[in-house]
Amino acid sequence: MKGTPSFGRHNKISHIRCRRCGRHSYHIQHKKCSACGFGKSARMYKHAWKWKPVNRSKRKFLTPGHKKVKTVHAKKI
């Protein structure tokens, strides 16, 4: 059958999150990212017809460097 019973066989993980682009496109066995080409080339693999916004969810845990630290000045008496 090709319906719901067939999806019970889909329990293998072929792709994981890529170190370079952050997308869920890194093939474990091929050792290559299908989105950015990491593992195959040093150049970023990109086409205008296939490129989507990159989901870099790991970046939200880094401390942003663009925020200014507010300094509290002592009041003059």
Backbone as CSV, one residue per row, in Angstrom:
resi,resn,N_x,N_y,N_z,CA_x,CA_y,CA_z,C_x,C_y,C_z
1,MET,0.833,-1.194,0.000,0.000,0.000,0.000,0.878,1.258,0.000
2,LYS,0.308,2.358,-0.418,1.086,3.588,-0.501,0.544,4.720,0.369
3,GLY,-0.358,4.434,1.244,-0.948,5.480,2.072,-0.322,5.574,3.448
4,THR,-1.174,5.643,4.455,-0.727,5.781,5.839,0.122,4.606,6.319
5,PRO,-0.160,3.365,5.958,0.674,2.265,6.440,2.133,2.351,5.980
6,SER,2.368,2.955,4.841,3.735,3.068,4.328,4.585,4.013,5.165
7,PHE,3.960,4.984,5.810,4.716,5.965,6.584,5.237,5.396,7.895
8,GLY,4.806,4.201,8.268,5.356,3.551,9.434,6.794,3.105,9.209
9,ARG,7.216,2.972,7.961,8.579,2.574,7.627,9.545,3.759,7.611
10,HIS,9.017,4.962,7.698,9.856,6.161,7.633,10.393,6.496,9.016
11,ASN,11.306,5.684,9.522,11.834,5.910,10.864,13.350,6.085,10.860
12,LYS,13.951,6.245,9.691,15.390,6.476,9.604,15.651,7.961,9.422
13,ILE,16.720,8.453,10.024,17.095,9.855,9.885,18.182,9.956,8.833
14,SER,17.913,10.662,7.767,18.925,10.830,6.723,19.569,12.206,6.793
15,HIS,18.820,13.226,7.240,19.343,14.581,7.295,19.330,15.109,8.730
16,ILE,20.380,15.866,9.073,20.449,16.557,10.356,20.746,18.024,10.076
17,ARG,20.822,18.840,11.140,21.066,20.264,10.967,22.505,20.518,10.548
18,CYS,22.690,21.405,9.587,24.006,21.712,9.034,24.758,22.693,9.937
19,ARG,26.087,22.487,10.043,26.911,23.371,10.858,27.073,24.737,10.214
20,ARG,27.090,24.788,8.883,27.389,26.046,8.198,26.154,26.897,7.950
21,CYS,25.101,26.309,7.403,23.936,27.129,7.050,22.829,27.053,8.094
22,GLY,22.845,26.039,8.956,21.839,25.940,9.998,20.551,25.284,9.571
23,ARG,20.479,24.836,8.320,19.261,24.197,7.845,19.319,22.692,8.068
24,HIS,18.182,22.050,8.058,18.083,20.611,8.308,18.326,19.878,6.995
25,SER,19.542,20.012,6.435,19.831,19.514,5.099,21.132,18.736,4.996
26,TYR,21.815,18.520,6.115,23.096,17.808,6.077,22.836,16.307,6.070
27,HIS,23.271,15.621,5.005,23.064,14.184,4.864,24.125,13.449,5.671
28,ILE,23.693,12.521,6.527,24.621,11.847,7.429,25.545,10.900,6.681
29,GLN,25.007,10.104,5.769,25.822,9.132,5.055,26.691,9.784,3.989
30,HIS,26.143,10.754,3.275,26.892,11.414,2.205,27.872,12.446,2.732
31,LYS,27.698,12.865,4.011,28.550,13.882,4.636,28.550,15.180,3.818
32,LYS,27.365,15.582,3.372,27.235,16.762,2.528,25.893,17.431,2.794
33,CYS,25.919,18.758,2.809,24.682,19.517,2.978,24.072,19.775,1.606
34,SER,22.797,19.472,1.462,22.141,19.669,0.178,21.741,21.121,-0.034
35,ALA,21.732,21.929,1.025,21.330,23.326,0.896,22.505,24.238,0.562
36,CYS,23.630,24.062,1.282,24.751,24.990,1.084,25.991,24.317,0.506
37,GLY,26.030,22.982,0.425,27.166,22.284,-0.148,28.300,22.050,0.827
38,PHE,28.061,22.207,2.116,29.104,21.992,3.116,29.519,20.525,3.098
39,GLY,30.812,20.276,3.062,31.332,18.923,2.954,31.736,18.579,1.544
40,LYS,31.220,19.326,0.575,31.576,19.099,-0.822,32.486,20.208,-1.327
41,SER,32.144,21.455,-0.996,32.939,22.569,-1.488,33.043,23.647,-0.420
42,ALA,34.117,24.433,-0.525,34.300,25.556,0.394,33.429,26.729,-0.019
43,ARG,33.007,26.744,-1.259,32.145,27.802,-1.763,30.696,27.505,-1.396
44,MET,29.963,28.544,-1.057,28.561,28.385,-0.657,27.734,28.021,-1.891
45,TYR,27.038,26.889,-1.819,26.215,26.404,-2.922,24.900,27.157,-2.907
46,LYS,24.608,27.885,-3.971,23.427,28.745,-3.984,22.881,28.884,-5.392
47,HIS,21.570,28.750,-5.525,20.865,29.013,-6.768,19.688,29.919,-6.454
48,ALA,19.350,30.798,-7.379,18.258,31.738,-7.153,16.911,31.025,-7.121
49,TRP,16.792,29.908,-7.836,15.508,29.224,-7.916,15.253,28.338,-6.710
50,LYS,16.263,27.988,-5.919,16.067,27.066,-4.811,16.358,27.672,-3.454
51,TRP,16.924,28.873,-3.392,17.384,29.409,-2.118,16.222,29.928,-1.298
52,LYS,16.190,29.524,-0.022,15.153,29.968,0.903,15.821,30.686,2.059
53,PRO,15.062,31.426,2.852,15.654,32.065,4.019,16.251,31.021,4.961
54,VAL,17.446,31.287,5.438,18.167,30.324,6.262,17.636,30.366,7.681
55,ASN,17.379,29.209,8.239,16.857,29.097,9.590,18.028,28.870,10.541
56,ARG,18.593,29.926,11.049,19.710,29.812,11.973,19.194,29.927,13.396
57,SER,18.530,28.887,13.849,17.927,28.933,15.176,18.984,28.871,16.271
58,LYS,20.167,28.343,15.966,21.206,28.253,16.983,21.802,29.614,17.313
59,ARG,21.593,30.609,16.463,22.197,31.915,16.656,21.521,32.704,17.776
60,LYS,20.313,32.330,18.185,19.613,33.115,19.204,20.222,32.917,20.594
61,PHE,21.046,31.875,20.758,21.662,31.638,22.051,22.966,32.417,22.213
62,LEU,23.490,32.971,21.130,24.714,33.761,21.209,24.389,35.155,21.734
63,THR,25.318,35.748,22.434,25.094,37.095,22.944,25.294,38.097,21.817
64,PRO,24.342,38.974,21.575,24.489,39.935,20.487,25.548,40.973,20.823
65,GLY,26.381,41.298,19.839,27.466,42.237,20.059,27.099,43.665,19.719
66,HIS,25.899,43.882,19.172,25.533,45.221,18.734,24.837,46.031,19.826
67,LYS,24.500,45.421,20.953,23.799,46.141,22.006,24.793,46.935,22.852
68,LYS,24.422,48.158,23.154,25.275,49.003,23.990,24.928,48.780,25.467
69,VAL,25.929,48.820,26.280,25.729,48.666,27.717,25.499,50.038,28.313
70,LYS,24.383,50.180,29.031,24.072,51.467,29.647,24.890,51.639,30.918
71,THR,25.492,52.781,31.045,26.267,53.093,32.261,25.486,54.083,33.112
72,VAL,25.462,53.824,34.398,24.749,54.691,35.336,25.769,55.629,35.948
73,HIS,25.553,56.932,35.758,26.454,57.930,36.315,26.025,58.297,37.729
74,ALA,26.991,58.583,38.555,26.715,59.021,39.933,26.146,60.440,39.909
75,LYS,25.169,60.687,40.766,24.565,62.007,40.821,25.480,62.976,41.562
76,LYS,25.544,64.198,41.075,26.335,65.233,41.741,25.531,65.824,42.894
77,ILE,26.202,66.056,44.001,25.515,66.607,45.187,25.787,68.089,45.303
